[in-house]
């Protein structure tokens, strides 16, 4: 993989990660305000899926970005 391709991939992964984190916040806020329990549970399942997406994206970032991996390992 060329450096420019890697840079583009990392940028895409980071943007996706940011989007997923924003979605988690939005859906959790919505779940809190919903009165219907079925709707609340459905939105919470979406939050759980989004958290899985975050974990997968972080794994990819750790694999592709050596400096990021080092920072995570030393945090």
Phi and psi in radians as a Rosetta constraint file:
Dihedral C 1 N 2 CA 2 C 2 CIRCULARHARMONIC -1.334 0.35
Dihedral N 2 CA 2 C 2 N 3 CIRCULARHARMONIC 2.751 0.35
Dihedral C 2 N 3 CA 3 C 3 CIRCULARHARMONIC -1.017 0.35
Dihedral N 3 CA 3 C 3 N 4 CIRCULARHARMONIC -0.728 0.35
Dihedral C 3 N 4 CA 4 C 4 CIRCULARHARMONIC -1.136 0.35
Dihedral N 4 CA 4 C 4 N 5 CIRCULARHARMONIC -0.636 0.35
Dihedral C 4 N 5 CA 5 C 5 CIRCULARHARMONIC -1.173 0.35
Dihedral N 5 CA 5 C 5 N 6 CIRCULARHARMONIC -0.737 0.35
Dihedral C 5 N 6 CA 6 C 6 CIRCULARHARMONIC -1.089 0.35
Dihedral N 6 CA 6 C 6 N 7 CIRCULARHARMONIC -0.783 0.35
Dihedral C 6 N 7 CA 7 C 7 CIRCULARHARMONIC -1.045 0.35
Dihedral N 7 CA 7 C 7 N 8 CIRCULARHARMONIC -0.767 0.35
Dihedral C 7 N 8 CA 8 C 8 CIRCULARHARMONIC -1.121 0.35
Dihedral N 8 CA 8 C 8 N 9 CIRCULARHARMONIC -0.730 0.35
Dihedral C 8 N 9 CA 9 C 9 CIRCULARHARMONIC -1.102 0.35
Dihedral N 9 CA 9 C 9 N 10 CIRCULARHARMONIC -0.788 0.35
Dihedral C 9 N 10 CA 10 C 10 CIRCULARHARMONIC -1.111 0.35
Dihedral N 10 CA 10 C 10 N 11 CIRCULARHARMONIC -0.716 0.35
Dihedral C 10 N 11 CA 11 C 11 CIRCULARHARMONIC -1.067 0.35
Dihedral N 11 CA 11 C 11 N 12 CIRCULARHARMONIC -0.777 0.35
Dihedral C 11 N 12 CA 12 C 12 CIRCULARHARMONIC -1.089 0.35
Dihedral N 12 CA 12 C 12 N 13 CIRCULARHARMONIC -0.789 0.35
Dihedral C 12 N 13 CA 13 C 13 CIRCULARHARMONIC -1.093 0.35
Dihedral N 13 CA 13 C 13 N 14 CIRCULARHARMONIC -0.730 0.35
Dihedral C 13 N 14 CA 14 C 14 CIRCULARHARMONIC -1.149 0.35
Dihedral N 14 CA 14 C 14 N 15 CIRCULARHARMONIC -0.711 0.35
Dihedral C 14 N 15 CA 15 C 15 CIRCULARHARMONIC -1.111 0.35
Dihedral N 15 CA 15 C 15 N 16 CIRCULARHARMONIC -0.733 0.35
Dihedral C 15 N 16 CA 16 C 16 CIRCULARHARMONIC -1.118 0.35
Dihedral N 16 CA 16 C 16 N 17 CIRCULARHARMONIC -0.708 0.35
Dihedral C 16 N 17 CA 17 C 17 CIRCULARHARMONIC -1.068 0.35
Dihedral N 17 CA 17 C 17 N 18 CIRCULARHARMONIC -0.814 0.35
Dihedral C 17 N 18 CA 18 C 18 CIRCULARHARMONIC -1.066 0.35
Dihedral N 18 CA 18 C 18 N 19 CIRCULARHARMONIC -0.735 0.35
Dihedral C 18 N 19 CA 19 C 19 CIRCULARHARMONIC -1.090 0.35
Dihedral N 19 CA 19 C 19 N 20 CIRCULARHARMONIC -0.744 0.35
Dihedral C 19 N 20 CA 20 C 20 CIRCULARHARMONIC -1.128 0.35
Dihedral N 20 CA 20 C 20 N 21 CIRCULARHARMONIC -0.715 0.35
Dihedral C 20 N 21 CA 21 C 21 CIRCULARHARMONIC -1.139 0.35
Dihedral N 21 CA 21 C 21 N 22 CIRCULARHARMONIC -0.716 0.35
Dihedral C 21 N 22 CA 22 C 22 CIRCULARHARMONIC -1.100 0.35
Dihedral N 22 CA 22 C 22 N 23 CIRCULARHARMONIC -0.706 0.35
Dihedral C 22 N 23 CA 23 C 23 CIRCULARHARMONIC -1.124 0.35
Dihedral N 23 CA 23 C 23 N 24 CIRCULARHARMONIC -0.699 0.35
Dihedral C 23 N 24 CA 24 C 24 CIRCULARHARMONIC -1.015 0.35
Dihedral N 24 CA 24 C 24 N 25 CIRCULARHARMONIC -0.849 0.35
Dihedral C 24 N 25 CA 25 C 25 CIRCULARHARMONIC -1.036 0.35
Dihedral N 25 CA 25 C 25 N 26 CIRCULARHARMONIC -0.788 0.35
Dihedral C 25 N 26 CA 26 C 26 CIRCULARHARMONIC -1.109 0.35
Dihedral N 26 CA 26 C 26 N 27 CIRCULARHARMONIC -0.832 0.35
Dihedral C 26 N 27 CA 27 C 27 CIRCULARHARMONIC -1.184 0.35
Dihedral N 27 CA 27 C 27 N 28 CIRCULARHARMONIC -0.662 0.35
Dihedral C 27 N 28 CA 28 C 28 CIRCULARHARMONIC -1.124 0.35
Dihedral N 28 CA 28 C 28 N 29 CIRCULARHARMONIC -0.692 0.35
Dihedral C 28 N 29 CA 29 C 29 CIRCULARHARMONIC -1.104 0.35
Dihedral N 29 CA 29 C 29 N 30 CIRCULARHARMONIC -0.732 0.35
Dihedral C 29 N 30 CA 30 C 30 CIRCULARHARMONIC -1.133 0.35
Dihedral N 30 CA 30 C 30 N 31 CIRCULARHARMONIC -0.759 0.35
Dihedral C 30 N 31 CA 31 C 31 CIRCULARHARMONIC -1.046 0.35
Dihedral N 31 CA 31 C 31 N 32 CIRCULARHARMONIC -0.687 0.35
Dihedral C 31 N 32 CA 32 C 32 CIRCULARHARMONIC -1.103 0.35
Dihedral N 32 CA 32 C 32 N 33 CIRCULARHARMONIC -0.612 0.35
Dihedral C 32 N 33 CA 33 C 33 CIRCULARHARMONIC -1.567 0.35
Dihedral N 33 CA 33 C 33 N 34 CIRCULARHARMONIC -0.185 0.35
Dihedral C 33 N 34 CA 34 C 34 CIRCULARHARMONIC -1.302 0.35
Dihedral N 34 CA 34 C 34 N 35 CIRCULARHARMONIC 2.445 0.35
Dihedral C 34 N 35 CA 35 C 35 CIRCULARHARMONIC -1.661 0.35
Dihedral N 35 CA 35 C 35 N 36 CIRCULARHARMONIC -0.489 0.35
Dihedral C 35 N 36 CA 36 C 36 CIRCULARHARMONIC -1.364 0.35
Dihedral N 36 CA 36 C 36 N 37 CIRCULARHARMONIC 2.159 0.35
Dihedral C 36 N 37 CA 37 C 37 CIRCULARHARMONIC -1.129 0.35
Dihedral N 37 CA 37 C 37 N 38 CIRCULARHARMONIC -0.654 0.35
Dihedral C 37 N 38 CA 38 C 38 CIRCULARHARMONIC -1.115 0.35
Dihedral N 38 CA 38 C 38 N 39 CIRCULARHARMONIC -0.743 0.35
Dihedral C 38 N 39 CA 39 C 39 CIRCULARHARMONIC -1.140 0.35
Dihedral N 39 CA 39 C 39 N 40 CIRCULARHARMONIC -0.726 0.35
Dihedral C 39 N 40 CA 40 C 40 CIRCULARHARMONIC -1.050 0.35
Dihedral N 40 CA 40 C 40 N 41 CIRCULARHARMONIC -0.790 0.35
Dihedral C 40 N 41 CA 41 C 41 CIRCULARHARMONIC -1.129 0.35
Dihedral N 41 CA 41 C 41 N 42 CIRCULARHARMONIC -0.694 0.35
Dihedral C 41 N 42 CA 42 C 42 CIRCULARHARMONIC -1.104 0.35
Dihedral N 42 CA 42 C 42 N 43 CIRCULARHARMONIC -0.769 0.35
Dihedral C 42 N 43 CA 43 C 43 CIRCULARHARMONIC -1.176 0.35
Dihedral N 43 CA 43 C 43 N 44 CIRCULARHARMONIC -0.647 0.35
Dihedral C 43 N 44 CA 44 C 44 CIRCULARHARMONIC -1.145 0.35
Dihedral N 44 CA 44 C 44 N 45 CIRCULARHARMONIC -0.605 0.35
Dihedral C 44 N 45 CA 45 C 45 CIRCULARHARMONIC -1.123 0.35
Dihedral N 45 CA 45 C 45 N 46 CIRCULARHARMONIC -0.652 0.35
Dihedral C 45 N 46 CA 46 C 46 CIRCULARHARMONIC -1.118 0.35
Dihedral N 46 CA 46 C 46 N 47 CIRCULARHARMONIC -0.735 0.35
Dihedral C 46 N 47 CA 47 C 47 CIRCULARHARMONIC -1.026 0.35
Dihedral N 47 CA 47 C 47 N 48 CIRCULARHARMONIC -0.788 0.35
Dihedral C 47 N 48 CA 48 C 48 CIRCULARHARMONIC -1.056 0.35
Dihedral N 48 CA 48 C 48 N 49 CIRCULARHARMONIC -0.718 0.35
Dihedral C 48 N 49 CA 49 C 49 CIRCULARHARMONIC -1.096 0.35
Dihedral N 49 CA 49 C 49 N 50 CIRCULARHARMONIC -0.737 0.35
Dihedral C 49 N 50 CA 50 C 50 CIRCULARHARMONIC -1.090 0.35
Dihedral N 50 CA 50 C 50 N 51 CIRCULARHARMONIC -0.673 0.35
Dihedral C 50 N 51 CA 51 C 51 CIRCULARHARMONIC -1.155 0.35
Dihedral N 51 CA 51 C 51 N 52 CIRCULARHARMONIC -0.599 0.35
Dihedral C 51 N 52 CA 52 C 52 CIRCULARHARMONIC -1.128 0.35
Dihedral N 52 CA 52 C 52 N 53 CIRCULARHARMONIC -0.712 0.35
Dihedral C 52 N 53 CA 53 C 53 CIRCULARHARMONIC -1.067 0.35
Dihedral N 53 CA 53 C 53 N 54 CIRCULARHARMONIC -0.735 0.35
Dihedral C 53 N 54 CA 54 C 54 CIRCULARHARMONIC -1.049 0.35
Dihedral N 54 CA 54 C 54 N 55 CIRCULARHARMONIC -0.795 0.35
Dihedral C 54 N 55 CA 55 C 55 CIRCULARHARMONIC -1.069 0.35
Dihedral N 55 CA 55 C 55 N 56 CIRCULARHARMONIC -0.749 0.35
Dihedral C 55 N 56 CA 56 C 56 CIRCULARHARMONIC -1.136 0.35
Dihedral N 56 CA 56 C 56 N 57 CIRCULARHARMONIC -0.733 0.35
Dihedral C 56 N 57 CA 57 C 57 CIRCULARHARMONIC -1.148 0.35
Dihedral N 57 CA 57 C 57 N 58 CIRCULARHARMONIC -0.706 0.35
Dihedral C 57 N 58 CA 58 C 58 CIRCULARHARMONIC -1.078 0.35
Dihedral N 58 CA 58 C 58 N 59 CIRCULARHARMONIC -0.695 0.35
Dihedral C 58 N 59 CA 59 C 59 CIRCULARHARMONIC -1.067 0.35
Dihedral N 59 CA 59 C 59 N 60 CIRCULARHARMONIC -0.747 0.35
Dihedral C 59 N 60 CA 60 C 60 CIRCULARHARMONIC -1.126 0.35
Dihedral N 60 CA 60 C 60 N 61 CIRCULARHARMONIC -0.737 0.35
Dihedral C 60 N 61 CA 61 C 61 CIRCULARHARMONIC -1.084 0.35
Dihedral N 61 CA 61 C 61 N 62 CIRCULARHARMONIC -0.720 0.35
Dihedral C 61 N 62 CA 62 C 62 CIRCULARHARMONIC -1.108 0.35
Dihedral N 62 CA 62 C 62 N 63 CIRCULARHARMONIC -0.642 0.35
Dihedral C 62 N 63 CA 63 C 63 CIRCULARHARMONIC -1.208 0.35
Dihedral N 63 CA 63 C 63 N 64 CIRCULARHARMONIC -0.726 0.35
Dihedral C 63 N 64 CA 64 C 64 CIRCULARHARMONIC -1.604 0.35
Dihedral N 64 CA 64 C 64 N 65 CIRCULARHARMONIC -0.431 0.35
Dihedral C 64 N 65 CA 65 C 65 CIRCULARHARMONIC -2.006 0.35
Dihedral N 65 CA 65 C 65 N 66 CIRCULARHARMONIC 1.752 0.35
Dihedral C 65 N 66 CA 66 C 66 CIRCULARHARMONIC -1.052 0.35
Dihedral N 66 CA 66 C 66 N 67 CIRCULARHARMONIC -0.765 0.35
Dihedral C 66 N 67 CA 67 C 67 CIRCULARHARMONIC -1.136 0.35
Dihedral N 67 CA 67 C 67 N 68 CIRCULARHARMONIC -0.675 0.35
Dihedral C 67 N 68 CA 68 C 68 CIRCULARHARMONIC -1.117 0.35
Dihedral N 68 CA 68 C 68 N 69 CIRCULARHARMONIC -0.745 0.35
Dihedral C 68 N 69 CA 69 C 69 CIRCULARHARMONIC -1.036 0.35
Dihedral N 69 CA 69 C 69 N 70 CIRCULARHARMONIC -0.781 0.35
Dihedral C 69 N 70 CA 70 C 70 CIRCULARHARMONIC -1.058 0.35
Dihedral N 70 CA 70 C 70 N 71 CIRCULARHARMONIC -0.736 0.35
Dihedral C 70 N 71 CA 71 C 71 CIRCULARHARMONIC -1.119 0.35
Dihedral N 71 CA 71 C 71 N 72 CIRCULARHARMONIC -0.710 0.35
Dihedral C 71 N 72 CA 72 C 72 CIRCULARHARMONIC -1.176 0.35
Dihedral N 72 CA 72 C 72 N 73 CIRCULARHARMONIC -0.725 0.35
Dihedral C 72 N 73 CA 73 C 73 CIRCULARHARMONIC -1.148 0.35
Dihedral N 73 CA 73 C 73 N 74 CIRCULARHARMONIC -0.545 0.35
Dihedral C 73 N 74 CA 74 C 74 CIRCULARHARMONIC -1.673 0.35
Dihedral N 74 CA 74 C 74 N 75 CIRCULARHARMONIC -0.009 0.35
